[in-house]
Amino acid sequence: YHFMTTRKGRHLPFDVFFERYCRGAYGQTWHDNVEAWLGDGRPAMGDRLRVIHFEDMKAETAETVGRVCTFLGIEQTPERLVRAIEGSRLERMRRLEREALGEPDGPNASFYRGGKSGNWREVFTPEIHRRHTQLTTRAMALAGYEF
């Protein structure tokens, strides 16, 4: 939603966007994509498919990046992990974005917005949350989330 309103210039209320999104107006939905990858892809890919949770990246950044490196067969040292983590910090990514695209039009115009877990709570109404939960229950379970 934020990418569409800030970078594509399609300004519309979130509830209107959500209705259109649910109808597939913007392409494949998140839950359909996740169900395809984890419902069909996991049996086909087996141990070659790994799910990384944003919350884990936030809570245990170095450990999670280390596990990703091990999974991908990338040699890691503490120095390389620190360099990778520092190189992808939110403020650095925002600076690189500004250098490439210019100053954003407002506080929410950056592709790299808040870097917070649970930010959906700020935009979902109770009805949107109910509908989203109904649509995404299988995908969330396949991705390892419990609710």
N, C-alpha and C positions, 0 to 999 in steps of 0.2 A: 504494500500500500504506500509506504513512504517513498520507495523508489519511484513508483508511478507518479505520485503527486509532486515530488521534488525534481526528479531528473527527466521525466517524460511530460511534465506540465499538465497532467490530467487531474485537475482539482475537483474532487467530489467528496461528499461526506463518507465516513468510514462505513456506515450501515448500507449505503448504496453500493459502494465498492464490494462489500462482503456478499451482498445478494448476487451481484454479477459474477463474482469469483466462484460462488457455489454453483452457478449455472455453467461454469467453464468458459466464461467470456474472455479470460486471460490465458487460456491454455490449460494444460493439465493441472489439476489441483494438487496441493502438497500431499494430501492423504492418498490420492491415487498413485502418485509417484512413489511414496514410501511403501505402499502396499505392493507395488510392482517390484521394487527392489528387494524388499524384505520378505514378501510372500512368495514370489517366484524366483527372485535372484538368489536369495540365501540358499535354497536347496541346490541350485545350479552352481553357485560359487563356493559353497561350503566355507572352509576356513579362510578363503581369499577375500571375504567381505567383512569389513569391520565397521561398526557403528561407533561414532564418537559423539558424546553428549556435550553440548555447549556448557552445561552446568559443571561438568567435570573439568573442562578446559579452564573455567573460571576458578574453581575451588582448588584444583591440584594441577596447575599449569605444567610445571616441569615434569611431573610424573606422567601426565597424560601425553605430552609431546614425546617423552621418552618411549612410552608404549607404542605410539604411532611409528616412531623411528624403528623400533625393533620389528614391528609388524611389516614395515616396508623394506627392511634389510638395510637401513641407512646407518652407517657407523656414527656413533654418538660419543661425545665427550661432554663433561660438564660445561666446558667453554663454548662448544658448538650449540648446546641447548640454550644457554644464556643468550648467545648472539641471535639465535633464531627467535627466541621469545621477545627479546628487546626490539628486534627488527620489525616485529609485527604488532607492537603495542598500538592501542587505539589512537593515541595522539600522533604517533608517527604516520599511521595510515591516513589520518585526516590531513596532515601536512602534505603528504605526497599527493593526495587528491586535490588539495588547493593548488599545488604547483602545476598539476596537469590540467585542471578544469577551471581554475579561478575560485574566487571566494563564493561559498554557497549563499543562496538568497535568504536564508534564515537558519535558526538553530536546529531545525529538523531536516535541513536540506542535504546534509551529508549522507552518503551511503553508509558511512561508519557512524551510526547515531550514538547509542548510549552504552553499548556493551554490557547491558544489564540482563540478568535472568529474570523472567517473569514480567517483562515489560508489557505483555499482552493485557495485563490487568488494567492498564491505563486507558485502553481503547475499547475493550470488549464490554458491551452492555450485558446484563444478565441473560437476555434473550439470545444475543450473539454467542455468548459462552455456551449456553445450552445447545444451540444448533451446531456449533463447532465441535463440541464434545460428542454429540450424536454422530457427526460425520467422520470424526477422526479416531474413534475408540479403537478400532482394529489396528490402524497405523501406529497409534501411540503404544499399544501393547506389543506390536511387532518390533518397535524401536526400543523397547525395554522400559517404558514409563508405566507407572502404576497410578491410578487415580480412582 
